[in-house]
Amino acid sequence: MFTGFKSSLIVLLTLISVVLLPMSTLQGQGTSATVSGTVQDETGGVLPGVYITVDEVDRGTTRSAVTDDAGRYRVPLLEPGTYEIQAELSGFRTAVRTGVKLEVGASAVIDLSLTIGEITERVVVQGEAPLVETTSTAMTGLVDDKKIRDLPLNGRSYEQLALLQTGVSVARFSSTGSANGSGTSFASAGSRPSTNNFIIDGVNISNYKDSTGSAADTNLGVESIREFKVMTSTYSAAYGRNSGAVINVVTQSGTNQWHGSLFEFHRNSALDAKNFFDNPNEDIPAFKRNQFGFSIGGPINQNRTFIFGNYEGLRESLGLTNIAVVPDEDSRQGILPEFDSDGNPTGGTKMVTVADSVKPFLDLYPLPNGRNFGDGSGEFLSGPNQPLDEDYFSIRFDHDFSTEDSIFVRYTFDQAEVINPDNHLFLQENLYSRTQSGVLEYRKVFSPTFINTARFGLNRSFLEDFSDEISTQPPSVFVPGAATMGQIRFGRSQGGQLGLTTLGSPSPGLSPYTSFQYSDDINWTTGSHGIQAGANISRIQNNSITFGTGTLGQYTFRTLEEFLQGFAQQFQADTAESTRRRGQRQTLFGFYIHDDFRYSPNLTFNLGLRWEFLTTISEVNGLEAQLVNLSDSTSTVGLPLFNFTGHQIQPRLGIAWDPFGNGKTAIRAGAGIYHDQMVGSFIILWGSNLFPFTSTATLRAQDPTQGTIPFPNGFDLITPGTTPTLVRVDPDVKTPRKIHFNLNIQQELSSNTMVSVGYVGSRGTWLTRSGDTNTAVPEIREDGSKFWFRPFLPRFNTNFALVLGAHNDVNSFYHSLQMSLRRRFSDNLQFQFSYTYGRSIDDGSNQLGTERNTPQNNTQMDNRKADRGLSSFDIRHNFVANATYDLPFGAGHNWGGSASGVGSALISGWQLSSIVSLATGLPLTIQTGFNRSNNGDFLSPDRPDLLTGANNNPVLGGPDQYFDPSVFVLPEAGTHGDLTRGTVITPGFASVDLSVVKNNRFGESGNVQFRAEFFNILNRPNFGLPEASLFQSNGSRRGTAGRIQSTVNTSRQIQFSLKLMF
């Protein structure tokens, strides 16, 4: 029944390959494995002409090869799984190696030895593939199916297991209430979190945020994942698009035996401990979570056609502990504390008149019910409910037409909805996501030494974000016709909180993002060369409505006092003629060639070359413009956002040496150039806010005490001639580049245990940074320093207000010692210990503002090195351990092995698994809290001076006053402070997760599994970021400075599950 379909498919794919191969970018992603080796006789002589067969045990598929004149064989493009390898030659007994488990991306060396005898005689040896990698220099870590299914995984989001590997670290900011579709954000080997490349079955699945999370910040589908590999440094030329980690996932396929699962995971607040910041006088916030689903896979036609499907549902109702800073009862009456010239409270009070226009908005802030900060504000603690629904579905078909032709097709769908209540219980943020991905792959074995793979892929993500009121309607909106009021905010800090917590609706958005992907790859074995080459084309479509702060209007007040009087510092709103709807298109091309050159049996060279280029962004309605020079009076319509970035040559080189020739020791060194293509978040952030199509007007008060901006009717002053803000990308921007390099030693300690020690480094150039490039023009003092003698001096280009500029001149430097000890599962035990001692420095770390420990934008765009400091993701020490132990009780074990019946059932099948995570803290950038320099940059916070002789990391410990703010003082007005970026190190992280599992086996393969999982079993509070803004604009110190109000992980949570497996 497949004959006609097969012929049509081969013709179609051949035609498309011929048409597209000359013009493609590759991502020829290694979702498969390779086995190679040498066949020798008893004397050590090589044997040519040996017939090699490689049989996959679960599916019955077979591949073959013949050894060359040097006795070498190589069988590439094998699906991950368990294999039997057989070597046959007339006059010799047949050698068989069983139980060879091949991992995704593995390059296993299996040498075979033949003894003289009859070919019908079989010499069978059992043994897995060696752990030591003697033919590859890539820094990788495997997460196999056993770890995915056995380790305690809070939320069952598989990408969290990437954190088990060396060189990978996560910046933890908050534990709950922050779902935004970004998933788990982690850095690797000195690369930014936004530079990771997520691949499933050879198809990139990154969304427009360059991440993969649903609206619930999860990646469901644990049951459909076979295994995945995390590649952090010097991976092959087959991988492009990004310079960070590659997360290479292979999905489950059906086998010759039907297998499946039915499961339910349940958590609720009855068994949980209180969060450190929960109200001690109230019950623990209500919490209920159910995660349920099934999987099933098996043969449609034995040895030929297979199917696998998986559904997973998530229903959650989470009680949050939110903390807001609100006006206290005295300030609502106009009674405020007094401060001396050094910003310290005098104990006295003063009266201000509360403006009539402010009173209705003041009532939107709830009354404080927690601590009073002594500056006119206090804490409001609330426990709102955060509902979450998510549904995931995946199905895969595999079919082997013959041993030479095979295809598979997969489709995955995920839909999630989350409601995030705000800290004031005034409104709720509604997040909705829908993601779909699919792949169709055809593989043709032309000969044992030449194989071609063609692949079509589709990746589509849709994220919607909007808000509505839940308690009361606002007194008025800030922009006529808007659905709700915009924001009232105070100053600027990385956490979005300065003075009072921001009140009002965040910017809504609608972001459908689609990429169409085609790749064609060949794998050719000739002599000592294993050559891979290929090409790929990715067509990217972004049809978004990216609303900004001007969509609903945003008021900024410098102090609580000025808010009470209605004296706004700034008002931003889009002009009436603005549009934020965009239809953007880009195409990514590239080619690669990679050669694993086995110079000798114990020396292999990994040689690769990749070439990529990216088209400029085009907009389907011609909404393109560019401010060519910062001094231009207006943008030039019709020009692309940036010019063509040129061709990008990316060489890769690695050397793997087995010094003793026994496969138990490997000395490996590698280096390579990798580029970050300006797609995804770069398009959204910079290509959707181009003047004059999007025009955000900015009104600034020259003297806030005169109340020149009417509140809440500032929009009445916005006219077509109002000075606009805009974004500008350097027209000659270069593609960000990362150079990775490493030196590593691997040593086998036993057949199942390996230790690895090495140096891993990277050097970044042309990395992106952003900030206000149109600040006020300073005076230049005799010593060359800048001085702004008063606020609100004229800007460099008086035609515009803020010009948010993107430059790519950031340098980064990363050095690390990485050590790991790994034991794969044998004798009831598996474990892995990973330790990284590293240091990352750069001139700027952020692009999307997801890192809240350091400002998103640079302080001095004309002085890049002024912002050099620890990267926002720098973690000096990072240790992660995981282990699984099947307790040796009951049938088949020494303890209780003679038990039978009920006794045997009770003591058999117990398993313990655990993850232990220890890490030092993140760097925190201390800020003045207002524009002390007078340079007019209200986007990037200024930094203070450090007292002479004081420690720039004055940590005291404890959440009430984590650091001593008194060592930081205001610099001279009109100047920048001397404190560098990221000097205060935030609290470290320590957590232990544990699972206790009871397996109850029945029949040949049935199992009823009961799990009890304990997350943060020691109930250790891991504190979040302290408030980094020190002063109000009048020079008084903020009562919240140095105070921590959140944890970055949950309190102890207990989860129970029941799982039926067959």
C-alpha positions, 0 to 999 in steps of 0.5 A, a space after each residue: 500500500 506504500 509503493 505509490 506513496 513511496 515513489 511520489 515522496 522520493 520524486 518530490 523530495 529529490 526535486 525540492 532538494 535539487 531546487 533548494 540545496 544550492 540556496 540553504 542554511 543548515 542546521 543539519 541537526 544530529 538527532 542520530 548516533 554513529 558507531 565505528 571501529 576497527 576489526 582485528 584478528 587474534 594477532 592484532 592484524 587488521 581485517 578488511 572485507 568484514 561484513 558488519 551488521 548493526 541491528 536495532 533491538 526494539 524495532 528490528 531495523 538493520 544497517 550494514 557496512 564492510 571494513 576497508 583495507 585498514 579494517 575500519 568500519 563506520 555506520 552513521 545516522 543510527 536512531 538512539 536505542 539499543 543495538 546488536 553489532 555483528 562481524 562476519 568473515 569467512 574462516 573466522 567465528 562470528 563476533 557479536 556485541 550485544 547491549 550497545 546503547 547509543 545516545 543522541 549525538 553519540 560517536 561510539 567506538 566499538 572495536 571487534 576481534 575475530 578468532 579463527 573458526 567456523 563462521 557459524 560459530 558465534 562469540 557473544 560479548 555483552 557490553 555498552 558503548 564506552 563512556 569516554 569520547 575518543 573521537 569528539 571534542 564537543 562539550 556535551 551532557 546527556 539526559 537519558 530516558 531514565 533520568 527524565 522519568 526517574 528524577 524528581 522534576 517539579 512541574 515535569 518540564 523537561 528542559 530543567 534537566 539541562 541544569 544537571 550539566 557542567 557549564 550550565 547555570 540558571 539565573 533565579 529571580 522569583 519562584 511564582 507569579 511570574 509566568 511570561 512564556 520564557 521558560 527556564 532561562 539558563 546560560 552556558 559557557 559564558 553565552 547569554 540565555 537568549 542565545 540557546 538553540 532548542 531543537 526537537 527531531 532536527 527542527 528549531 522550536 524557539 519562539 519569538 523570545 528565543 525560548 520555548 516556554 508556554 504561557 505557563 513557562 513549561 515544556 511539557 511532554 516528558 513521556 514523549 521525550 526519548 532523551 536529549 543532549 546539551 551541547 555547550 562548547 565546540 560542537 560541530 559545524 552541523 549546528 548554527 543559528 546561535 552561539 549558546 547551548 544546543 538542546 538537542 531532543 529526540 522524541 519517542 517512537 513506537 517499537 515492535 512491542 506495544 508500550 505505554 503509560 497512564 499517569 496522575 501527579 497531584 500536589 496541594 497545599 495541605 502537605 506544603 510548608 509555608 513560604 518565608 514571606 507568607 503572612 504568619 497569622 493566616 493559613 497557607 495560600 491554597 494550592 492545587 495541581 493536577 498533571 495527568 495524561 497517557 502515552 502509547 506506542 507500538 507497531 502498526 506493521 511489525 519491523 516496518 511501521 510504528 506509532 507513538 502518541 502522548 497527551 498531557 494535561 495540567 490544571 493548577 490553582 496556585 495561591 500566591 504571596 504577593 508584596 506591594 509597596 503602597 502609600 501608608 495612611 499618613 501619606 494619603 492625608 498629605 503627611 510625609 516624613 522629613 529628611 536631612 541633607 544626607 537623606 536621613 530621617 529627622 523624625 519630623 513631618 511635613 504637610 503637602 496638599 493632595 491634588 484632587 486629580 490624584 485622589 481617585 487614583 490614590 484610592 486604587 492602592 490598597 492600605 498597607 497591612 505589613 511593615 512600614 518603611 518610614 518614608 511614607 510607604 508600607 507593605 501590602 501583602 495579598 494572597 490572590 489565586 493564579 489559575 493555570 490550564 495547559 494541554 499538550 499533545 504529540 503524535 509520531 509515525 515511523 515507516 521503513 519502506 526497506 533497509 534503504 528508505 525510511 520516513 517519519 513524521 511528528 506533530 506536536 501541539 501545546 496550548 496554555 492559559 495563565 491568569 496573573 493577578 497584580 500585587 494590588 488586586 486591581 487587575 489581572 494579566 491574561 497570558 495565552 499561548 499556542 505552539 505547534 511544531 512538526 517535522 517530516 523526514 526522509 532518509 535514503 541509504 544509497 550505499 553503506 557509505 553514502 546516506 542522504 537525509 531531507 527534512 521539512 520542519 514547521 514551528 509556530 508559536 502564538 502568545 497573547 498578553 492583555 489585562 483587565 480590571 478585577 476589583 474596580 474600574 479606573 477613574 479614567 484611561 490615559 489614552 482615549 479609546 484604550 481598553 484600560 488605564 496605563 501605568 503609574 510608575 516611580 523612577 526606573 530600576 531593573 525590578 520595575 519598582 522604585 518607591 511605590 510598586 507600579 500600578 496599572 496595566 502592562 503593555 499588551 501584545 499579540 505575537 504569532 511567530 512562524 518559521 518554515 525549515 528545510 534541510 538536506 544533509 549527506 553522510 559519506 564515509 570514505 577511508 579514514 574520513 567521516 564526512 557530513 555536509 548539508 544545507 538548510 533554509 529557514 523562512 521566518 514570519 513574524 505577524 505581531 502587534 507589539 504594544 509598548 508603554 505608549 499604547 495605554 499611556 504611562 506616567 512617571 513620578 520621581 517621588 511619592 510627594 510629587 505624585 500626591 501633588 500630581 506633579 508628573 516627571 514624564 508622560 508617554 503615549 502613542 500618537 493617534 496615527 501610530 500603528 504597531 502592527 507588523 508583518 516581518 519576514 527574514 530568511 536564514 541561509 547557510 551551508 556546512 561541511 564537517 569531517 571526522 578524520 581518524 588520522 590513526 586508531 587513537 587520534 581523530 581530528 574534528 574539522 568543520 566549516 560553516 557559512 551563514 548569511 541572513 537577509 535584512 528584515 522586510 515588512 509586508 506593508 512597507 513599514 520600514 525606516 531607518 535613522 541613518 545618522 543620529 543627527 538626522 532630522 527624521 528617519 528615511 522611509 524605505 530603508 531596512 532596519 539594518 544593512 546586510 550583515 555579510 557572509 559569516 565564515 565559522 571554522 571549527 577545529 577539534 583534536 581527540 587523542 586516546 594516548 594509550 589506545 585502549 579507549 579509556 583515556 581521552 585528551 581533547 581540545 577544540 575551538 570554533 567560531 559561532 554566530 548569533 543570528 539576529 532573528 526572533 527577539 531582535 526582530 520584535 524588539 527593534 523592528 516593530 517600533 520604527 518612526 514614523 510608523 510608530 510614534 511614541 510622544 514623550 512629555 517631560 516636565 522641565 520643572 516638575 514642581 510647576 506641574 507642567 504635565 496634567 495628570 491624568 489628562 496628559 494626552 491632551 498635550 500630545 500633537 503631531 508635532 510633539 517630540 517623539 521617541 524612537 528606536 535606532 539600530 546601527 545601520 552597519 550592525 555586525 552579527 554577534 560572534 562567540 569564540 569557544 575553546 576548551 581543553 578536556 581530559 576524560 578517564 574511565 574509572 570502570 566500564 560504567 563510570 567516567 571522570 572529566 576535568 577541563 578548562 572551558 572558555 569563550 570570547 564574545 565580540 560584536 554582542 548587542 547592547 542598548 540604551 539612550 543614544 540621544 542624551 543631553 550634551 555635556 560640558 567637558 571639564 579640564 580632566 576630560 570628564 563630563 558634566 551636566 550643570 543642570 537638568 533638562 539640557 538640550 539633547 544631541 538631536 533636538 528633533 527627538 526625545 529618547 532614541 533607544 539605540 542598539 549597538 553591537 560592540 560588547 565584548 565578553 570574557 568567560 573562563 571556567 574549570 569544569 569537572 564531572 563524575 558520571 556513572 551510568 545505570 548499572 548494579 542498581 545505581 546511577 549518579 552524576 556530579 557536575 561542578 563549575 568554577 567560572 567567571 563571566 565579564 562583559 560590557 552588557 548582558 541584556 537584550 530583553 530585560 528578563 534579567 532583573 539583577 542588572 539594568 537592561 540598558 547601558 548607562 553610558 552608550 558613548 563609553 562602553 567600558 564604563 559598564 564593564 563588570 560581571 555578567 548578569 548571569 555570572 555564578 562563581 560556583 555551581 554544583 549539581 548532583 543527581 542520583 537514582 538507586 534501586 534499593 537491593 531488596 526482594 526478588 533477585 537481590 541478596 536482601 530478602 531475595 527468598 521472600 515470596 507472596 505479600 512479603 516479596 511484594 512489600 519489600 521489592 521495587 523501591 527506588 530513591 532519586 535525588 537532585 542536589 543544587 548548590 550555587 553562589 549568588 548573582 551580581 546585583 547592580 546598585 543604583 541611585 534611583 534617579 537621574 543624578 547625572 542630569 544627562 536626561 537618560 531616564 531609561 538607564 539608572 545611574 550608579 552611586 559613588 562608593 565611600 573611600 575604603 568601603 567594600 563594594 560588596 557590603 553584604 550583611 545577610 538576612 532579608 530585612 537588610 541584605 546589604 549596607 546601603 550607607 557605603 553608597 553615596 550620591 555622586 556630585 550632581 551632574 556626574 556619573 558615580 564611580 561604582 561599577 556594575 554588578 558588585 553586590 553578590 545576591 544570596 546563594 541557592 541550595 536545594 534538595 529534591 527527593 523522590 521515593 518510588 515503589 514499583 509493583 510489577 505484574 505480568 511480563 512488562 506491567 508496572 504500577 508505580 507510586 511516587 512521593 516527591 519532595 521538592 526543597 525537602 529541607 524547606 530552605 528559603 532561598 532569597 531573591 533580589 534585594 531592592 537595589 535603588 537607594 535614593 529618591 530624587 530629593 536625595 532622601 534614602 529609600 526605606 526599602 533599599 537592601 530589603 528582600 521581599 521574595 524567594 526564588 524557589 518554593 517552600 517544601 512541596 510534596 507531590 504524589 503520583 500514580 502511574 500505570 506502565 505496560 
